[in-house]
Amino acid sequence: MTEDRSLSQFDVVKESPREGLTQPPCHEAMPIAAANDVNEQPNKDSEDVAFCGEPFADNGELLSSLSPLLFSMKLFGLYFHRQDRRRRPTDDPEWNQATATTGRAWNKLRVYATVVLVILWLNTVRFAWVFTSSDHFGATLLLKIALFTWCVLIAIFQTTYYYASHTGKLLNVLTTLPVTRDCIRKTHRAAVSLITAVVWITLVGDIAGAAYVFFKSDEEYNFILAPFVTYIYVPQDNITVAKTIAYILYILLFPSFFFSHSMSLVLVYIFYSQFRALKKNFRRFLGEGGQFSGDLSWFRRRHQTLSRAVRKVDGFMRLSNVAGFVCHISNIIVLLYSIVFYPESTSTYRSRLTYWFWMLGNINGLLFSASAGVIVNHMVRMCVFTACLHFSNKTCF
């Protein structure tokens, strides 16, 4: 039994001066201490600053690299953090000493996020009033169903990231997960390009398209003003006021949709790159005859650290991912059924624009939801498969 002192950055083992962490033979399962978690503070006396020659980034660098995305999420109530007033929040790139001392910045962000969350759920309840007793099965009813499920999905997205911010799980992963500096640079470029070149441009285009649907569409689509028109009579002179109120509530749906999916994709990219680097380094230590020349405990601890971080993220993202997949695929089926079997859904230019706008939006959302889970699951399985393939007669993993 040889003493293993090559602990990774976030594998913390509290031991007495006379005790050490011993490494069992490769055929035995290596015990992992209870303190070995992604949210534990590293032991400076026994931590490694690099993995296989690749230096880890400093604490807070990953969070700083995502500042453009996090700032955009703050604007729409999707992100806030609970500061500890007893210490300086060095892990926040937007820390302000004047506001952090009194805690006002945290209170304002949290209150604002709470207000946005309540508004989105009230908007979902409001949209339930689009259904009336005079509805019959047809293109209009199918469109109502698709729009209502969309509102429910957006409220779930908002709730997911409110929960992640309130519990501190999102901030915890972004500040304690050990990632390489190469990952920091690529993540920053991806976040900036994703926000500036894709999300904001698409967001502006969708808001403009929604304005056309609200103010220029036919009267048959006035049900989107519910409960006005559907249950509350509105004179024709005041219909523009009702459309303006409904439009303001309506445009809140798009930022939650795009920025929630953006953060999900960024997290997926981070885990994808780190699992891929782990797999690459693992194969580098394999000889032509299958002999492993490195320290297997490094790879085991690194894999477990990343896997625990994936479980932590999955704790607040699984509901939104499942809801997104189910909602988008059901809406695609409903809208496609309406387009194929009800000619009135595409009989005019405005109706075609409306139905295909929502069809493409749901297809886009389905790609986001499906890819987020598939990519991470693929990399985790490939890392485990690679290890088991070369050590099939041992139980190191």
Phi, psi and omega per residue, in radians:
M1 nan 2.150 -3.124
T2 -1.918 2.583 -3.096
E3 -1.360 2.247 -3.089
D4 -1.857 1.868 -3.133
R5 -1.861 0.193 -3.101
S6 -1.633 1.130 3.117
L7 -1.315 2.497 3.096
S8 -1.329 3.081 -2.997
Q9 -1.089 -0.554 -3.010
F10 -2.094 0.276 3.033
D11 -1.740 1.651 -3.018
V12 -1.755 2.225 3.096
V13 -2.230 2.028 3.113
K14 -1.426 2.133 -3.085
E15 -2.460 2.702 3.081
S16 -1.338 2.876 -3.102
P17 -1.059 -0.433 -3.100
R18 -1.639 -0.078 -3.080
E19 -1.876 2.674 3.084
G20 -2.402 2.934 3.085
L21 -1.633 1.992 -3.084
T22 -1.672 2.588 -3.134
Q23 -1.840 2.058 3.131
P24 -1.303 2.955 3.085
P25 -1.052 2.859 -3.030
C26 -1.129 -0.430 -3.088
H27 -1.426 -0.075 3.118
E28 -1.847 2.642 3.100
A29 -1.332 2.299 -3.064
M30 -1.478 2.209 -3.142
P31 -1.246 2.497 3.120
I32 -1.985 2.265 -3.111
A33 -1.188 2.676 -3.096
A34 -1.167 -0.433 -3.111
A35 -1.417 -0.073 -3.107
N36 -1.372 1.490 -3.095
D37 -2.452 2.768 -3.072
V38 -1.199 -0.348 -3.100
N39 -1.764 0.185 3.108
E40 -1.549 2.629 3.114
Q41 -1.361 2.276 -3.055
P42 -1.205 2.598 3.058
N43 -1.468 1.985 -3.021
K44 -1.172 -0.420 -3.111
D45 -1.354 -0.309 -3.027
S46 -2.316 0.257 -3.099
E47 -1.602 2.639 3.034
D48 -1.715 2.440 3.140
V49 -1.644 0.016 -3.121
A50 -2.621 2.826 3.078
F51 -2.267 2.007 -3.116
C52 0.952 0.714 3.099
G53 1.482 -0.083 3.126
E54 -1.744 1.997 -3.089
P55 -1.214 2.489 3.045
F56 -1.397 2.621 3.079
A57 -1.291 2.746 3.101
D58 -1.232 2.784 3.096
N59 -1.054 2.295 3.101
G60 1.681 -0.242 -3.121
E61 -1.203 -0.669 3.108
L62 -1.118 -0.736 3.104
L63 -1.103 -0.727 3.137
S64 -1.145 -0.621 -3.123
S65 -1.166 -0.360 -3.133
L66 -1.755 0.274 -3.108
S67 -0.960 -0.756 3.120
P68 -1.048 -0.739 3.140
L69 -1.210 -0.759 -3.129
L70 -1.154 -0.639 3.093
F71 -1.117 -0.738 3.102
S72 -1.125 -0.659 3.108
M73 -1.172 -0.639 3.094
K74 -1.099 -0.623 -3.127
L75 -1.056 -0.496 -3.079
F76 -2.011 0.371 3.015
G77 1.259 0.388 -3.114
L78 -1.653 -0.179 -3.097
Y79 -2.583 2.359 2.949
F80 -2.736 2.956 3.101
H81 -2.469 2.654 -3.108
R82 -1.663 1.884 -3.101
Q83 -1.371 2.604 2.988
D84 -1.615 1.953 -3.047
R85 -1.189 -0.258 -3.088
R86 -1.437 -0.202 -3.137
R87 -2.440 2.784 3.114
R88 -1.311 2.197 -3.121
P89 -1.356 1.322 -3.079
T90 -1.194 -0.259 -3.114
D91 -1.487 0.032 3.126
D92 -1.861 2.036 -3.115
P93 -1.188 -0.278 -3.111
E94 -1.857 0.441 -3.100
W95 -1.175 2.382 3.111
N96 -2.198 2.116 -3.011
Q97 -1.111 -0.670 -3.090
A98 -1.130 -0.723 -3.113
T99 -1.488 -0.529 -3.098
A100 -1.228 -0.522 -3.131
T101 -1.118 -0.700 -3.123
T102 -1.565 -0.266 -3.127
G103 1.412 0.125 -3.076
R104 -1.182 -0.636 -3.117
A105 -1.075 -0.743 3.116
W106 -1.129 -0.753 -3.112
N107 -1.112 -0.741 -3.114
K108 -1.140 -0.787 -3.139
L109 -1.119 -0.718 -3.121
R110 -1.211 -0.740 3.099
V111 -1.099 -0.743 3.121
Y112 -1.085 -0.775 3.114
A113 -1.107 -0.640 3.110
T114 -1.147 -0.725 3.132
V115 -1.109 -0.773 3.130
V116 -1.097 -0.713 3.135
L117 -1.088 -0.774 3.129
V118 -1.120 -0.706 -3.141
I119 -1.093 -0.734 -3.124
L120 -1.173 -0.654 3.089
W121 -1.245 -0.631 3.052
L122 -1.144 -0.627 3.090
N123 -1.146 -0.610 3.075
T124 -1.139 -0.748 3.083
V125 -1.109 -0.704 3.109
R126 -1.051 -0.725 -3.079
F127 -1.255 -0.289 3.058
A128 -1.141 -0.306 -3.138
W129 -1.407 0.058 3.060
V130 -1.240 -0.375 -3.115
F131 -1.505 2.268 -3.136
T132 -2.210 2.948 -3.134
S133 -1.227 -0.297 -3.134
S134 -1.539 -0.012 3.138
D135 -1.178 2.478 3.032
H136 -2.309 2.759 -3.062
F137 -1.120 2.116 -3.117
G138 -3.131 -2.943 -3.064
A139 -1.100 -0.713 -3.111
T140 -1.154 -0.764 3.132
L141 -1.123 -0.691 3.123
L142 -1.128 -0.673 3.087
L143 -1.154 -0.684 3.083
K144 -1.046 -0.747 3.132
I145 -1.085 -0.753 -3.128
A146 -1.125 -0.725 -3.140
L147 -1.215 -0.647 3.130
F148 -1.165 -0.784 3.110
T149 -1.124 -0.556 3.057
W150 -1.083 -0.780 3.123
C151 -1.089 -0.721 3.105
V152 -1.089 -0.737 -3.136
L153 -1.094 -0.750 -3.138
I154 -1.114 -0.691 3.094
A155 -1.102 -0.639 3.098
I156 -1.172 -0.719 3.076
F157 -1.017 -0.821 -3.121
Q158 -1.095 -0.726 3.126
T159 -1.136 -0.657 -3.137
T160 -1.045 -0.852 -3.089
Y161 -1.399 -0.377 2.977
Y162 -1.163 -0.759 3.101
Y163 -1.122 -0.732 3.133
A164 -1.111 -0.629 3.119
S165 -1.332 -0.710 -3.110
H166 -1.136 -0.739 3.124
T167 -1.398 -0.241 -3.134
G168 1.381 0.165 -3.096
K169 -1.176 -0.720 -3.141
L170 -1.138 -0.825 3.126
L171 -1.107 -0.663 -3.124
N172 -1.097 -0.756 3.128
V173 -1.151 -0.746 -3.079
L174 -1.219 -0.394 -3.090
T175 -1.786 -0.325 -3.053
T176 -2.030 -0.227 -3.135
L177 -1.259 2.127 3.118
P178 -1.325 2.059 3.118
V179 -2.244 2.742 -3.130
T180 -1.343 2.787 3.141
R181 -1.170 -0.543 3.071
D182 -1.093 -0.660 3.087
C183 -1.138 -0.641 3.116
I184 -1.068 -0.816 -3.121
R185 -1.118 -0.780 -3.109
K186 -1.214 -0.642 3.113
T187 -1.140 -0.701 3.119
H188 -1.119 -0.765 3.111
R189 -1.107 -0.713 3.138
A190 -1.144 -0.723 -3.125
A191 -1.153 -0.752 -3.121
V192 -1.171 -0.818 -3.130
S193 -1.165 -0.645 -3.139
L194 -1.152 -0.675 -3.101
I195 -1.359 -0.925 -3.009
T196 -1.305 -0.701 -3.004
A197 -1.620 -0.376 -3.035
V198 -2.062 -1.085 -2.949
V199 -1.146 -0.893 -3.069
W200 -1.174 -0.663 3.108
I201 -1.141 -0.771 3.098
T202 -1.142 -0.661 3.133
L203 -1.096 -0.779 3.117
V204 -1.107 -0.725 3.117
G205 -1.118 -0.709 3.133
D206 -1.210 -0.641 3.100
I207 -1.157 -0.673 3.081
A208 -1.163 -0.719 3.087
G209 -1.123 -0.647 3.093
A210 -1.146 -0.605 3.089
A211 -1.100 -0.681 3.103
Y212 -1.133 -0.741 -3.135
V213 -1.111 -0.695 -3.076
F214 -1.284 -0.776 -2.966
F215 -1.759 -0.254 -3.102
K216 -2.084 -0.071 -3.075
S217 -1.331 2.927 3.137
D218 -1.208 2.849 -3.108
E219 -1.150 -0.364 3.141
E220 -1.154 -0.328 3.103
Y221 -1.696 0.213 3.119
N222 -1.224 -0.086 3.102
F223 -1.139 -0.322 3.108
I224 -1.193 -0.138 3.094
L225 -1.547 0.069 -3.074
A226 -0.851 2.515 0.100
P227 -1.427 -0.008 3.017
F228 -1.169 2.592 -3.121
V229 1.312 -0.852 -3.097
T230 -1.326 -0.718 -3.125
Y231 -2.197 -0.379 3.141
I232 -2.059 2.114 -3.119
Y233 -1.249 2.342 3.126
V234 -2.146 2.128 3.088
P235 -1.052 2.675 -3.096
Q236 -1.067 -0.516 3.136
D237 -1.193 -0.462 -3.083
N238 -1.822 0.113 -3.088
I239 -1.145 -0.533 3.126
T240 -1.160 -0.648 3.103
V241 -1.124 -0.756 3.115
A242 -1.106 -0.688 3.111
K243 -1.142 -0.655 3.137
T244 -1.134 -0.767 3.124
I245 -1.101 -0.805 3.137
A246 -1.140 -0.611 -3.133
Y247 -1.166 -0.705 3.115
I248 -1.074 -0.747 3.095
L249 -1.182 -0.574 -3.055
Y250 -1.251 -0.676 -3.069
I251 -1.243 -0.246 3.067
L252 -1.203 -0.319 -3.111
L253 -1.235 -0.629 -3.028
F254 -1.194 -0.812 3.119
P255 -1.042 -0.723 3.124
S256 -1.080 -0.697 3.140
F257 -1.123 -0.906 -3.029
F258 -1.248 -0.776 -3.066
F259 -1.321 -0.502 3.031
S260 -1.136 -0.821 3.091
H261 -1.128 -0.611 -3.141
S262 -1.120 -0.804 3.110
M263 -1.110 -0.668 3.100
S264 -1.064 -0.769 3.138
L265 -1.167 -0.647 3.114
V266 -1.124 -0.772 3.095
L267 -1.087 -0.705 3.095
V268 -1.063 -0.767 -3.128
Y269 -1.103 -0.696 3.133
I270 -1.070 -0.869 -3.129
F271 -1.178 -0.650 3.115
Y272 -1.048 -0.820 -3.103
S273 -1.161 -0.654 -3.113
Q274 -1.292 -0.681 3.061
F275 -1.167 -0.631 3.122
R276 -1.169 -0.708 3.085
A277 -1.125 -0.675 3.100
L278 -1.073 -0.770 3.119
K279 -1.130 -0.731 -3.134
K280 -1.103 -0.783 3.139
N281 -1.190 -0.606 3.114
F282 -1.091 -0.788 3.138
R283 -1.191 -0.464 -3.123
R284 -1.178 -0.480 -3.128
F285 -1.581 0.068 3.109
L286 -1.620 2.287 3.085
G287 -1.417 3.075 -3.132
E288 -1.123 -0.533 3.112
G289 -1.550 0.094 3.135
G290 1.583 0.096 3.120
Q291 -1.313 2.375 3.140
F292 -1.720 2.145 -3.029
S293 -1.830 -0.003 -3.099
G294 -1.751 -2.998 3.083
D295 -1.609 1.899 -3.044
L296 -1.141 -0.492 -3.110
S297 -1.131 -0.559 3.069
W298 -1.005 -0.886 -3.078
F299 -1.173 -0.642 -3.137
R300 -1.134 -0.810 -3.130
R301 -1.182 -0.679 3.129
R302 -1.106 -0.762 3.125
H303 -1.107 -0.709 -3.136
Q304 -1.217 -0.626 3.084
T305 -1.078 -0.812 3.118
L306 -1.163 -0.682 -3.126
S307 -1.155 -0.679 3.088
R308 -1.142 -0.655 3.089
A309 -1.140 -0.663 3.082
V310 -1.095 -0.733 3.111
R311 -1.132 -0.626 3.120
K312 -1.136 -0.777 3.100
V313 -1.164 -0.693 3.136
D314 -1.102 -0.430 3.134
G315 -1.097 -0.528 3.109
F316 -1.956 -0.149 -3.117
M317 -1.776 -0.280 -3.008
R318 -1.147 -0.658 3.136
L319 -1.135 -0.780 -3.119
S320 -1.199 -0.635 3.119
N321 -1.154 -0.769 3.112
V322 -1.148 -0.778 3.129
A323 -1.084 -0.701 3.122
G324 -1.123 -0.765 3.141
F325 -1.102 -0.837 -3.097
V326 -1.148 -0.777 -3.096
C327 -1.144 -0.821 -3.079
H328 -1.154 -0.753 -3.093
I329 -1.241 -0.584 3.078
S330 -1.213 -0.666 3.106
N331 -1.169 -0.669 3.087
I332 -1.065 -0.749 3.128
I333 -1.121 -0.775 -3.109
V334 -1.120 -0.824 -3.108
L335 -1.197 -0.682 3.112
L336 -1.140 -0.677 3.083
Y337 -1.085 -0.722 3.141
S338 -1.165 -0.724 -3.129
I339 -1.153 -0.657 -3.068
V340 -1.350 -0.759 -2.971
F341 -1.796 -0.127 3.122
Y342 -2.219 1.696 -3.090
P343 -1.033 -0.460 -3.109
E344 -1.146 -0.329 3.128
S345 -1.225 -0.364 3.117
T346 -2.265 0.452 -3.088
S347 -1.317 -0.495 3.140
T348 -2.091 2.902 -3.141
Y349 -1.102 -0.738 -3.115
R350 -1.177 -0.694 3.136
S351 -1.184 -0.707 3.083
R352 -1.072 -0.750 3.124
L353 -1.082 -0.707 -3.122
T354 -1.144 -0.854 -3.068
Y355 -1.205 -0.739 -3.128
W356 -1.276 -0.471 3.039
F357 -1.070 -0.822 3.139
W358 -1.290 -0.538 3.078
M359 -1.109 -0.863 -3.138
L360 -1.156 -0.616 3.091
G361 -1.089 -0.712 3.128
N362 -1.277 -0.607 3.063
I363 -1.114 -0.736 3.095
N364 -1.070 -0.781 3.129
G365 -1.144 -0.629 3.113
L366 -1.123 -0.690 3.095
L367 -1.106 -0.703 3.077
F368 -1.056 -0.908 -3.034
S369 -1.145 -0.725 -3.090
A370 -1.257 -0.745 -3.071
S371 -1.184 -0.566 -3.091
A372 -1.043 -0.783 -3.134
G373 -1.395 -0.627 -3.057
V374 -1.168 -0.751 -3.048
I375 -1.151 -0.849 -3.130
V376 -1.120 -0.789 3.136
N377 -1.059 -0.657 3.132
H378 -1.121 -0.780 -3.108
M379 -1.207 -0.671 3.108
V380 -1.095 -0.793 -3.119
R381 -1.160 -0.651 -3.132
M382 -1.183 -0.644 3.118
C383 -1.155 -0.773 3.126
V384 -1.158 -0.711 -3.133
F385 -1.111 -0.725 3.135
T386 -1.081 -0.748 3.137
A387 -1.145 -0.799 -3.109
C388 -1.175 -0.531 -3.122
L389 -1.139 -0.707 -3.092
H390 -1.609 -0.208 3.112
F391 -2.249 0.790 -3.043
S392 -1.157 -0.405 3.142
N393 -1.660 0.102 -3.127
K394 -2.209 2.924 -3.096
T395 -2.121 0.724 3.141
C396 -1.208 -0.555 -3.093
F397 -1.888 nan nan
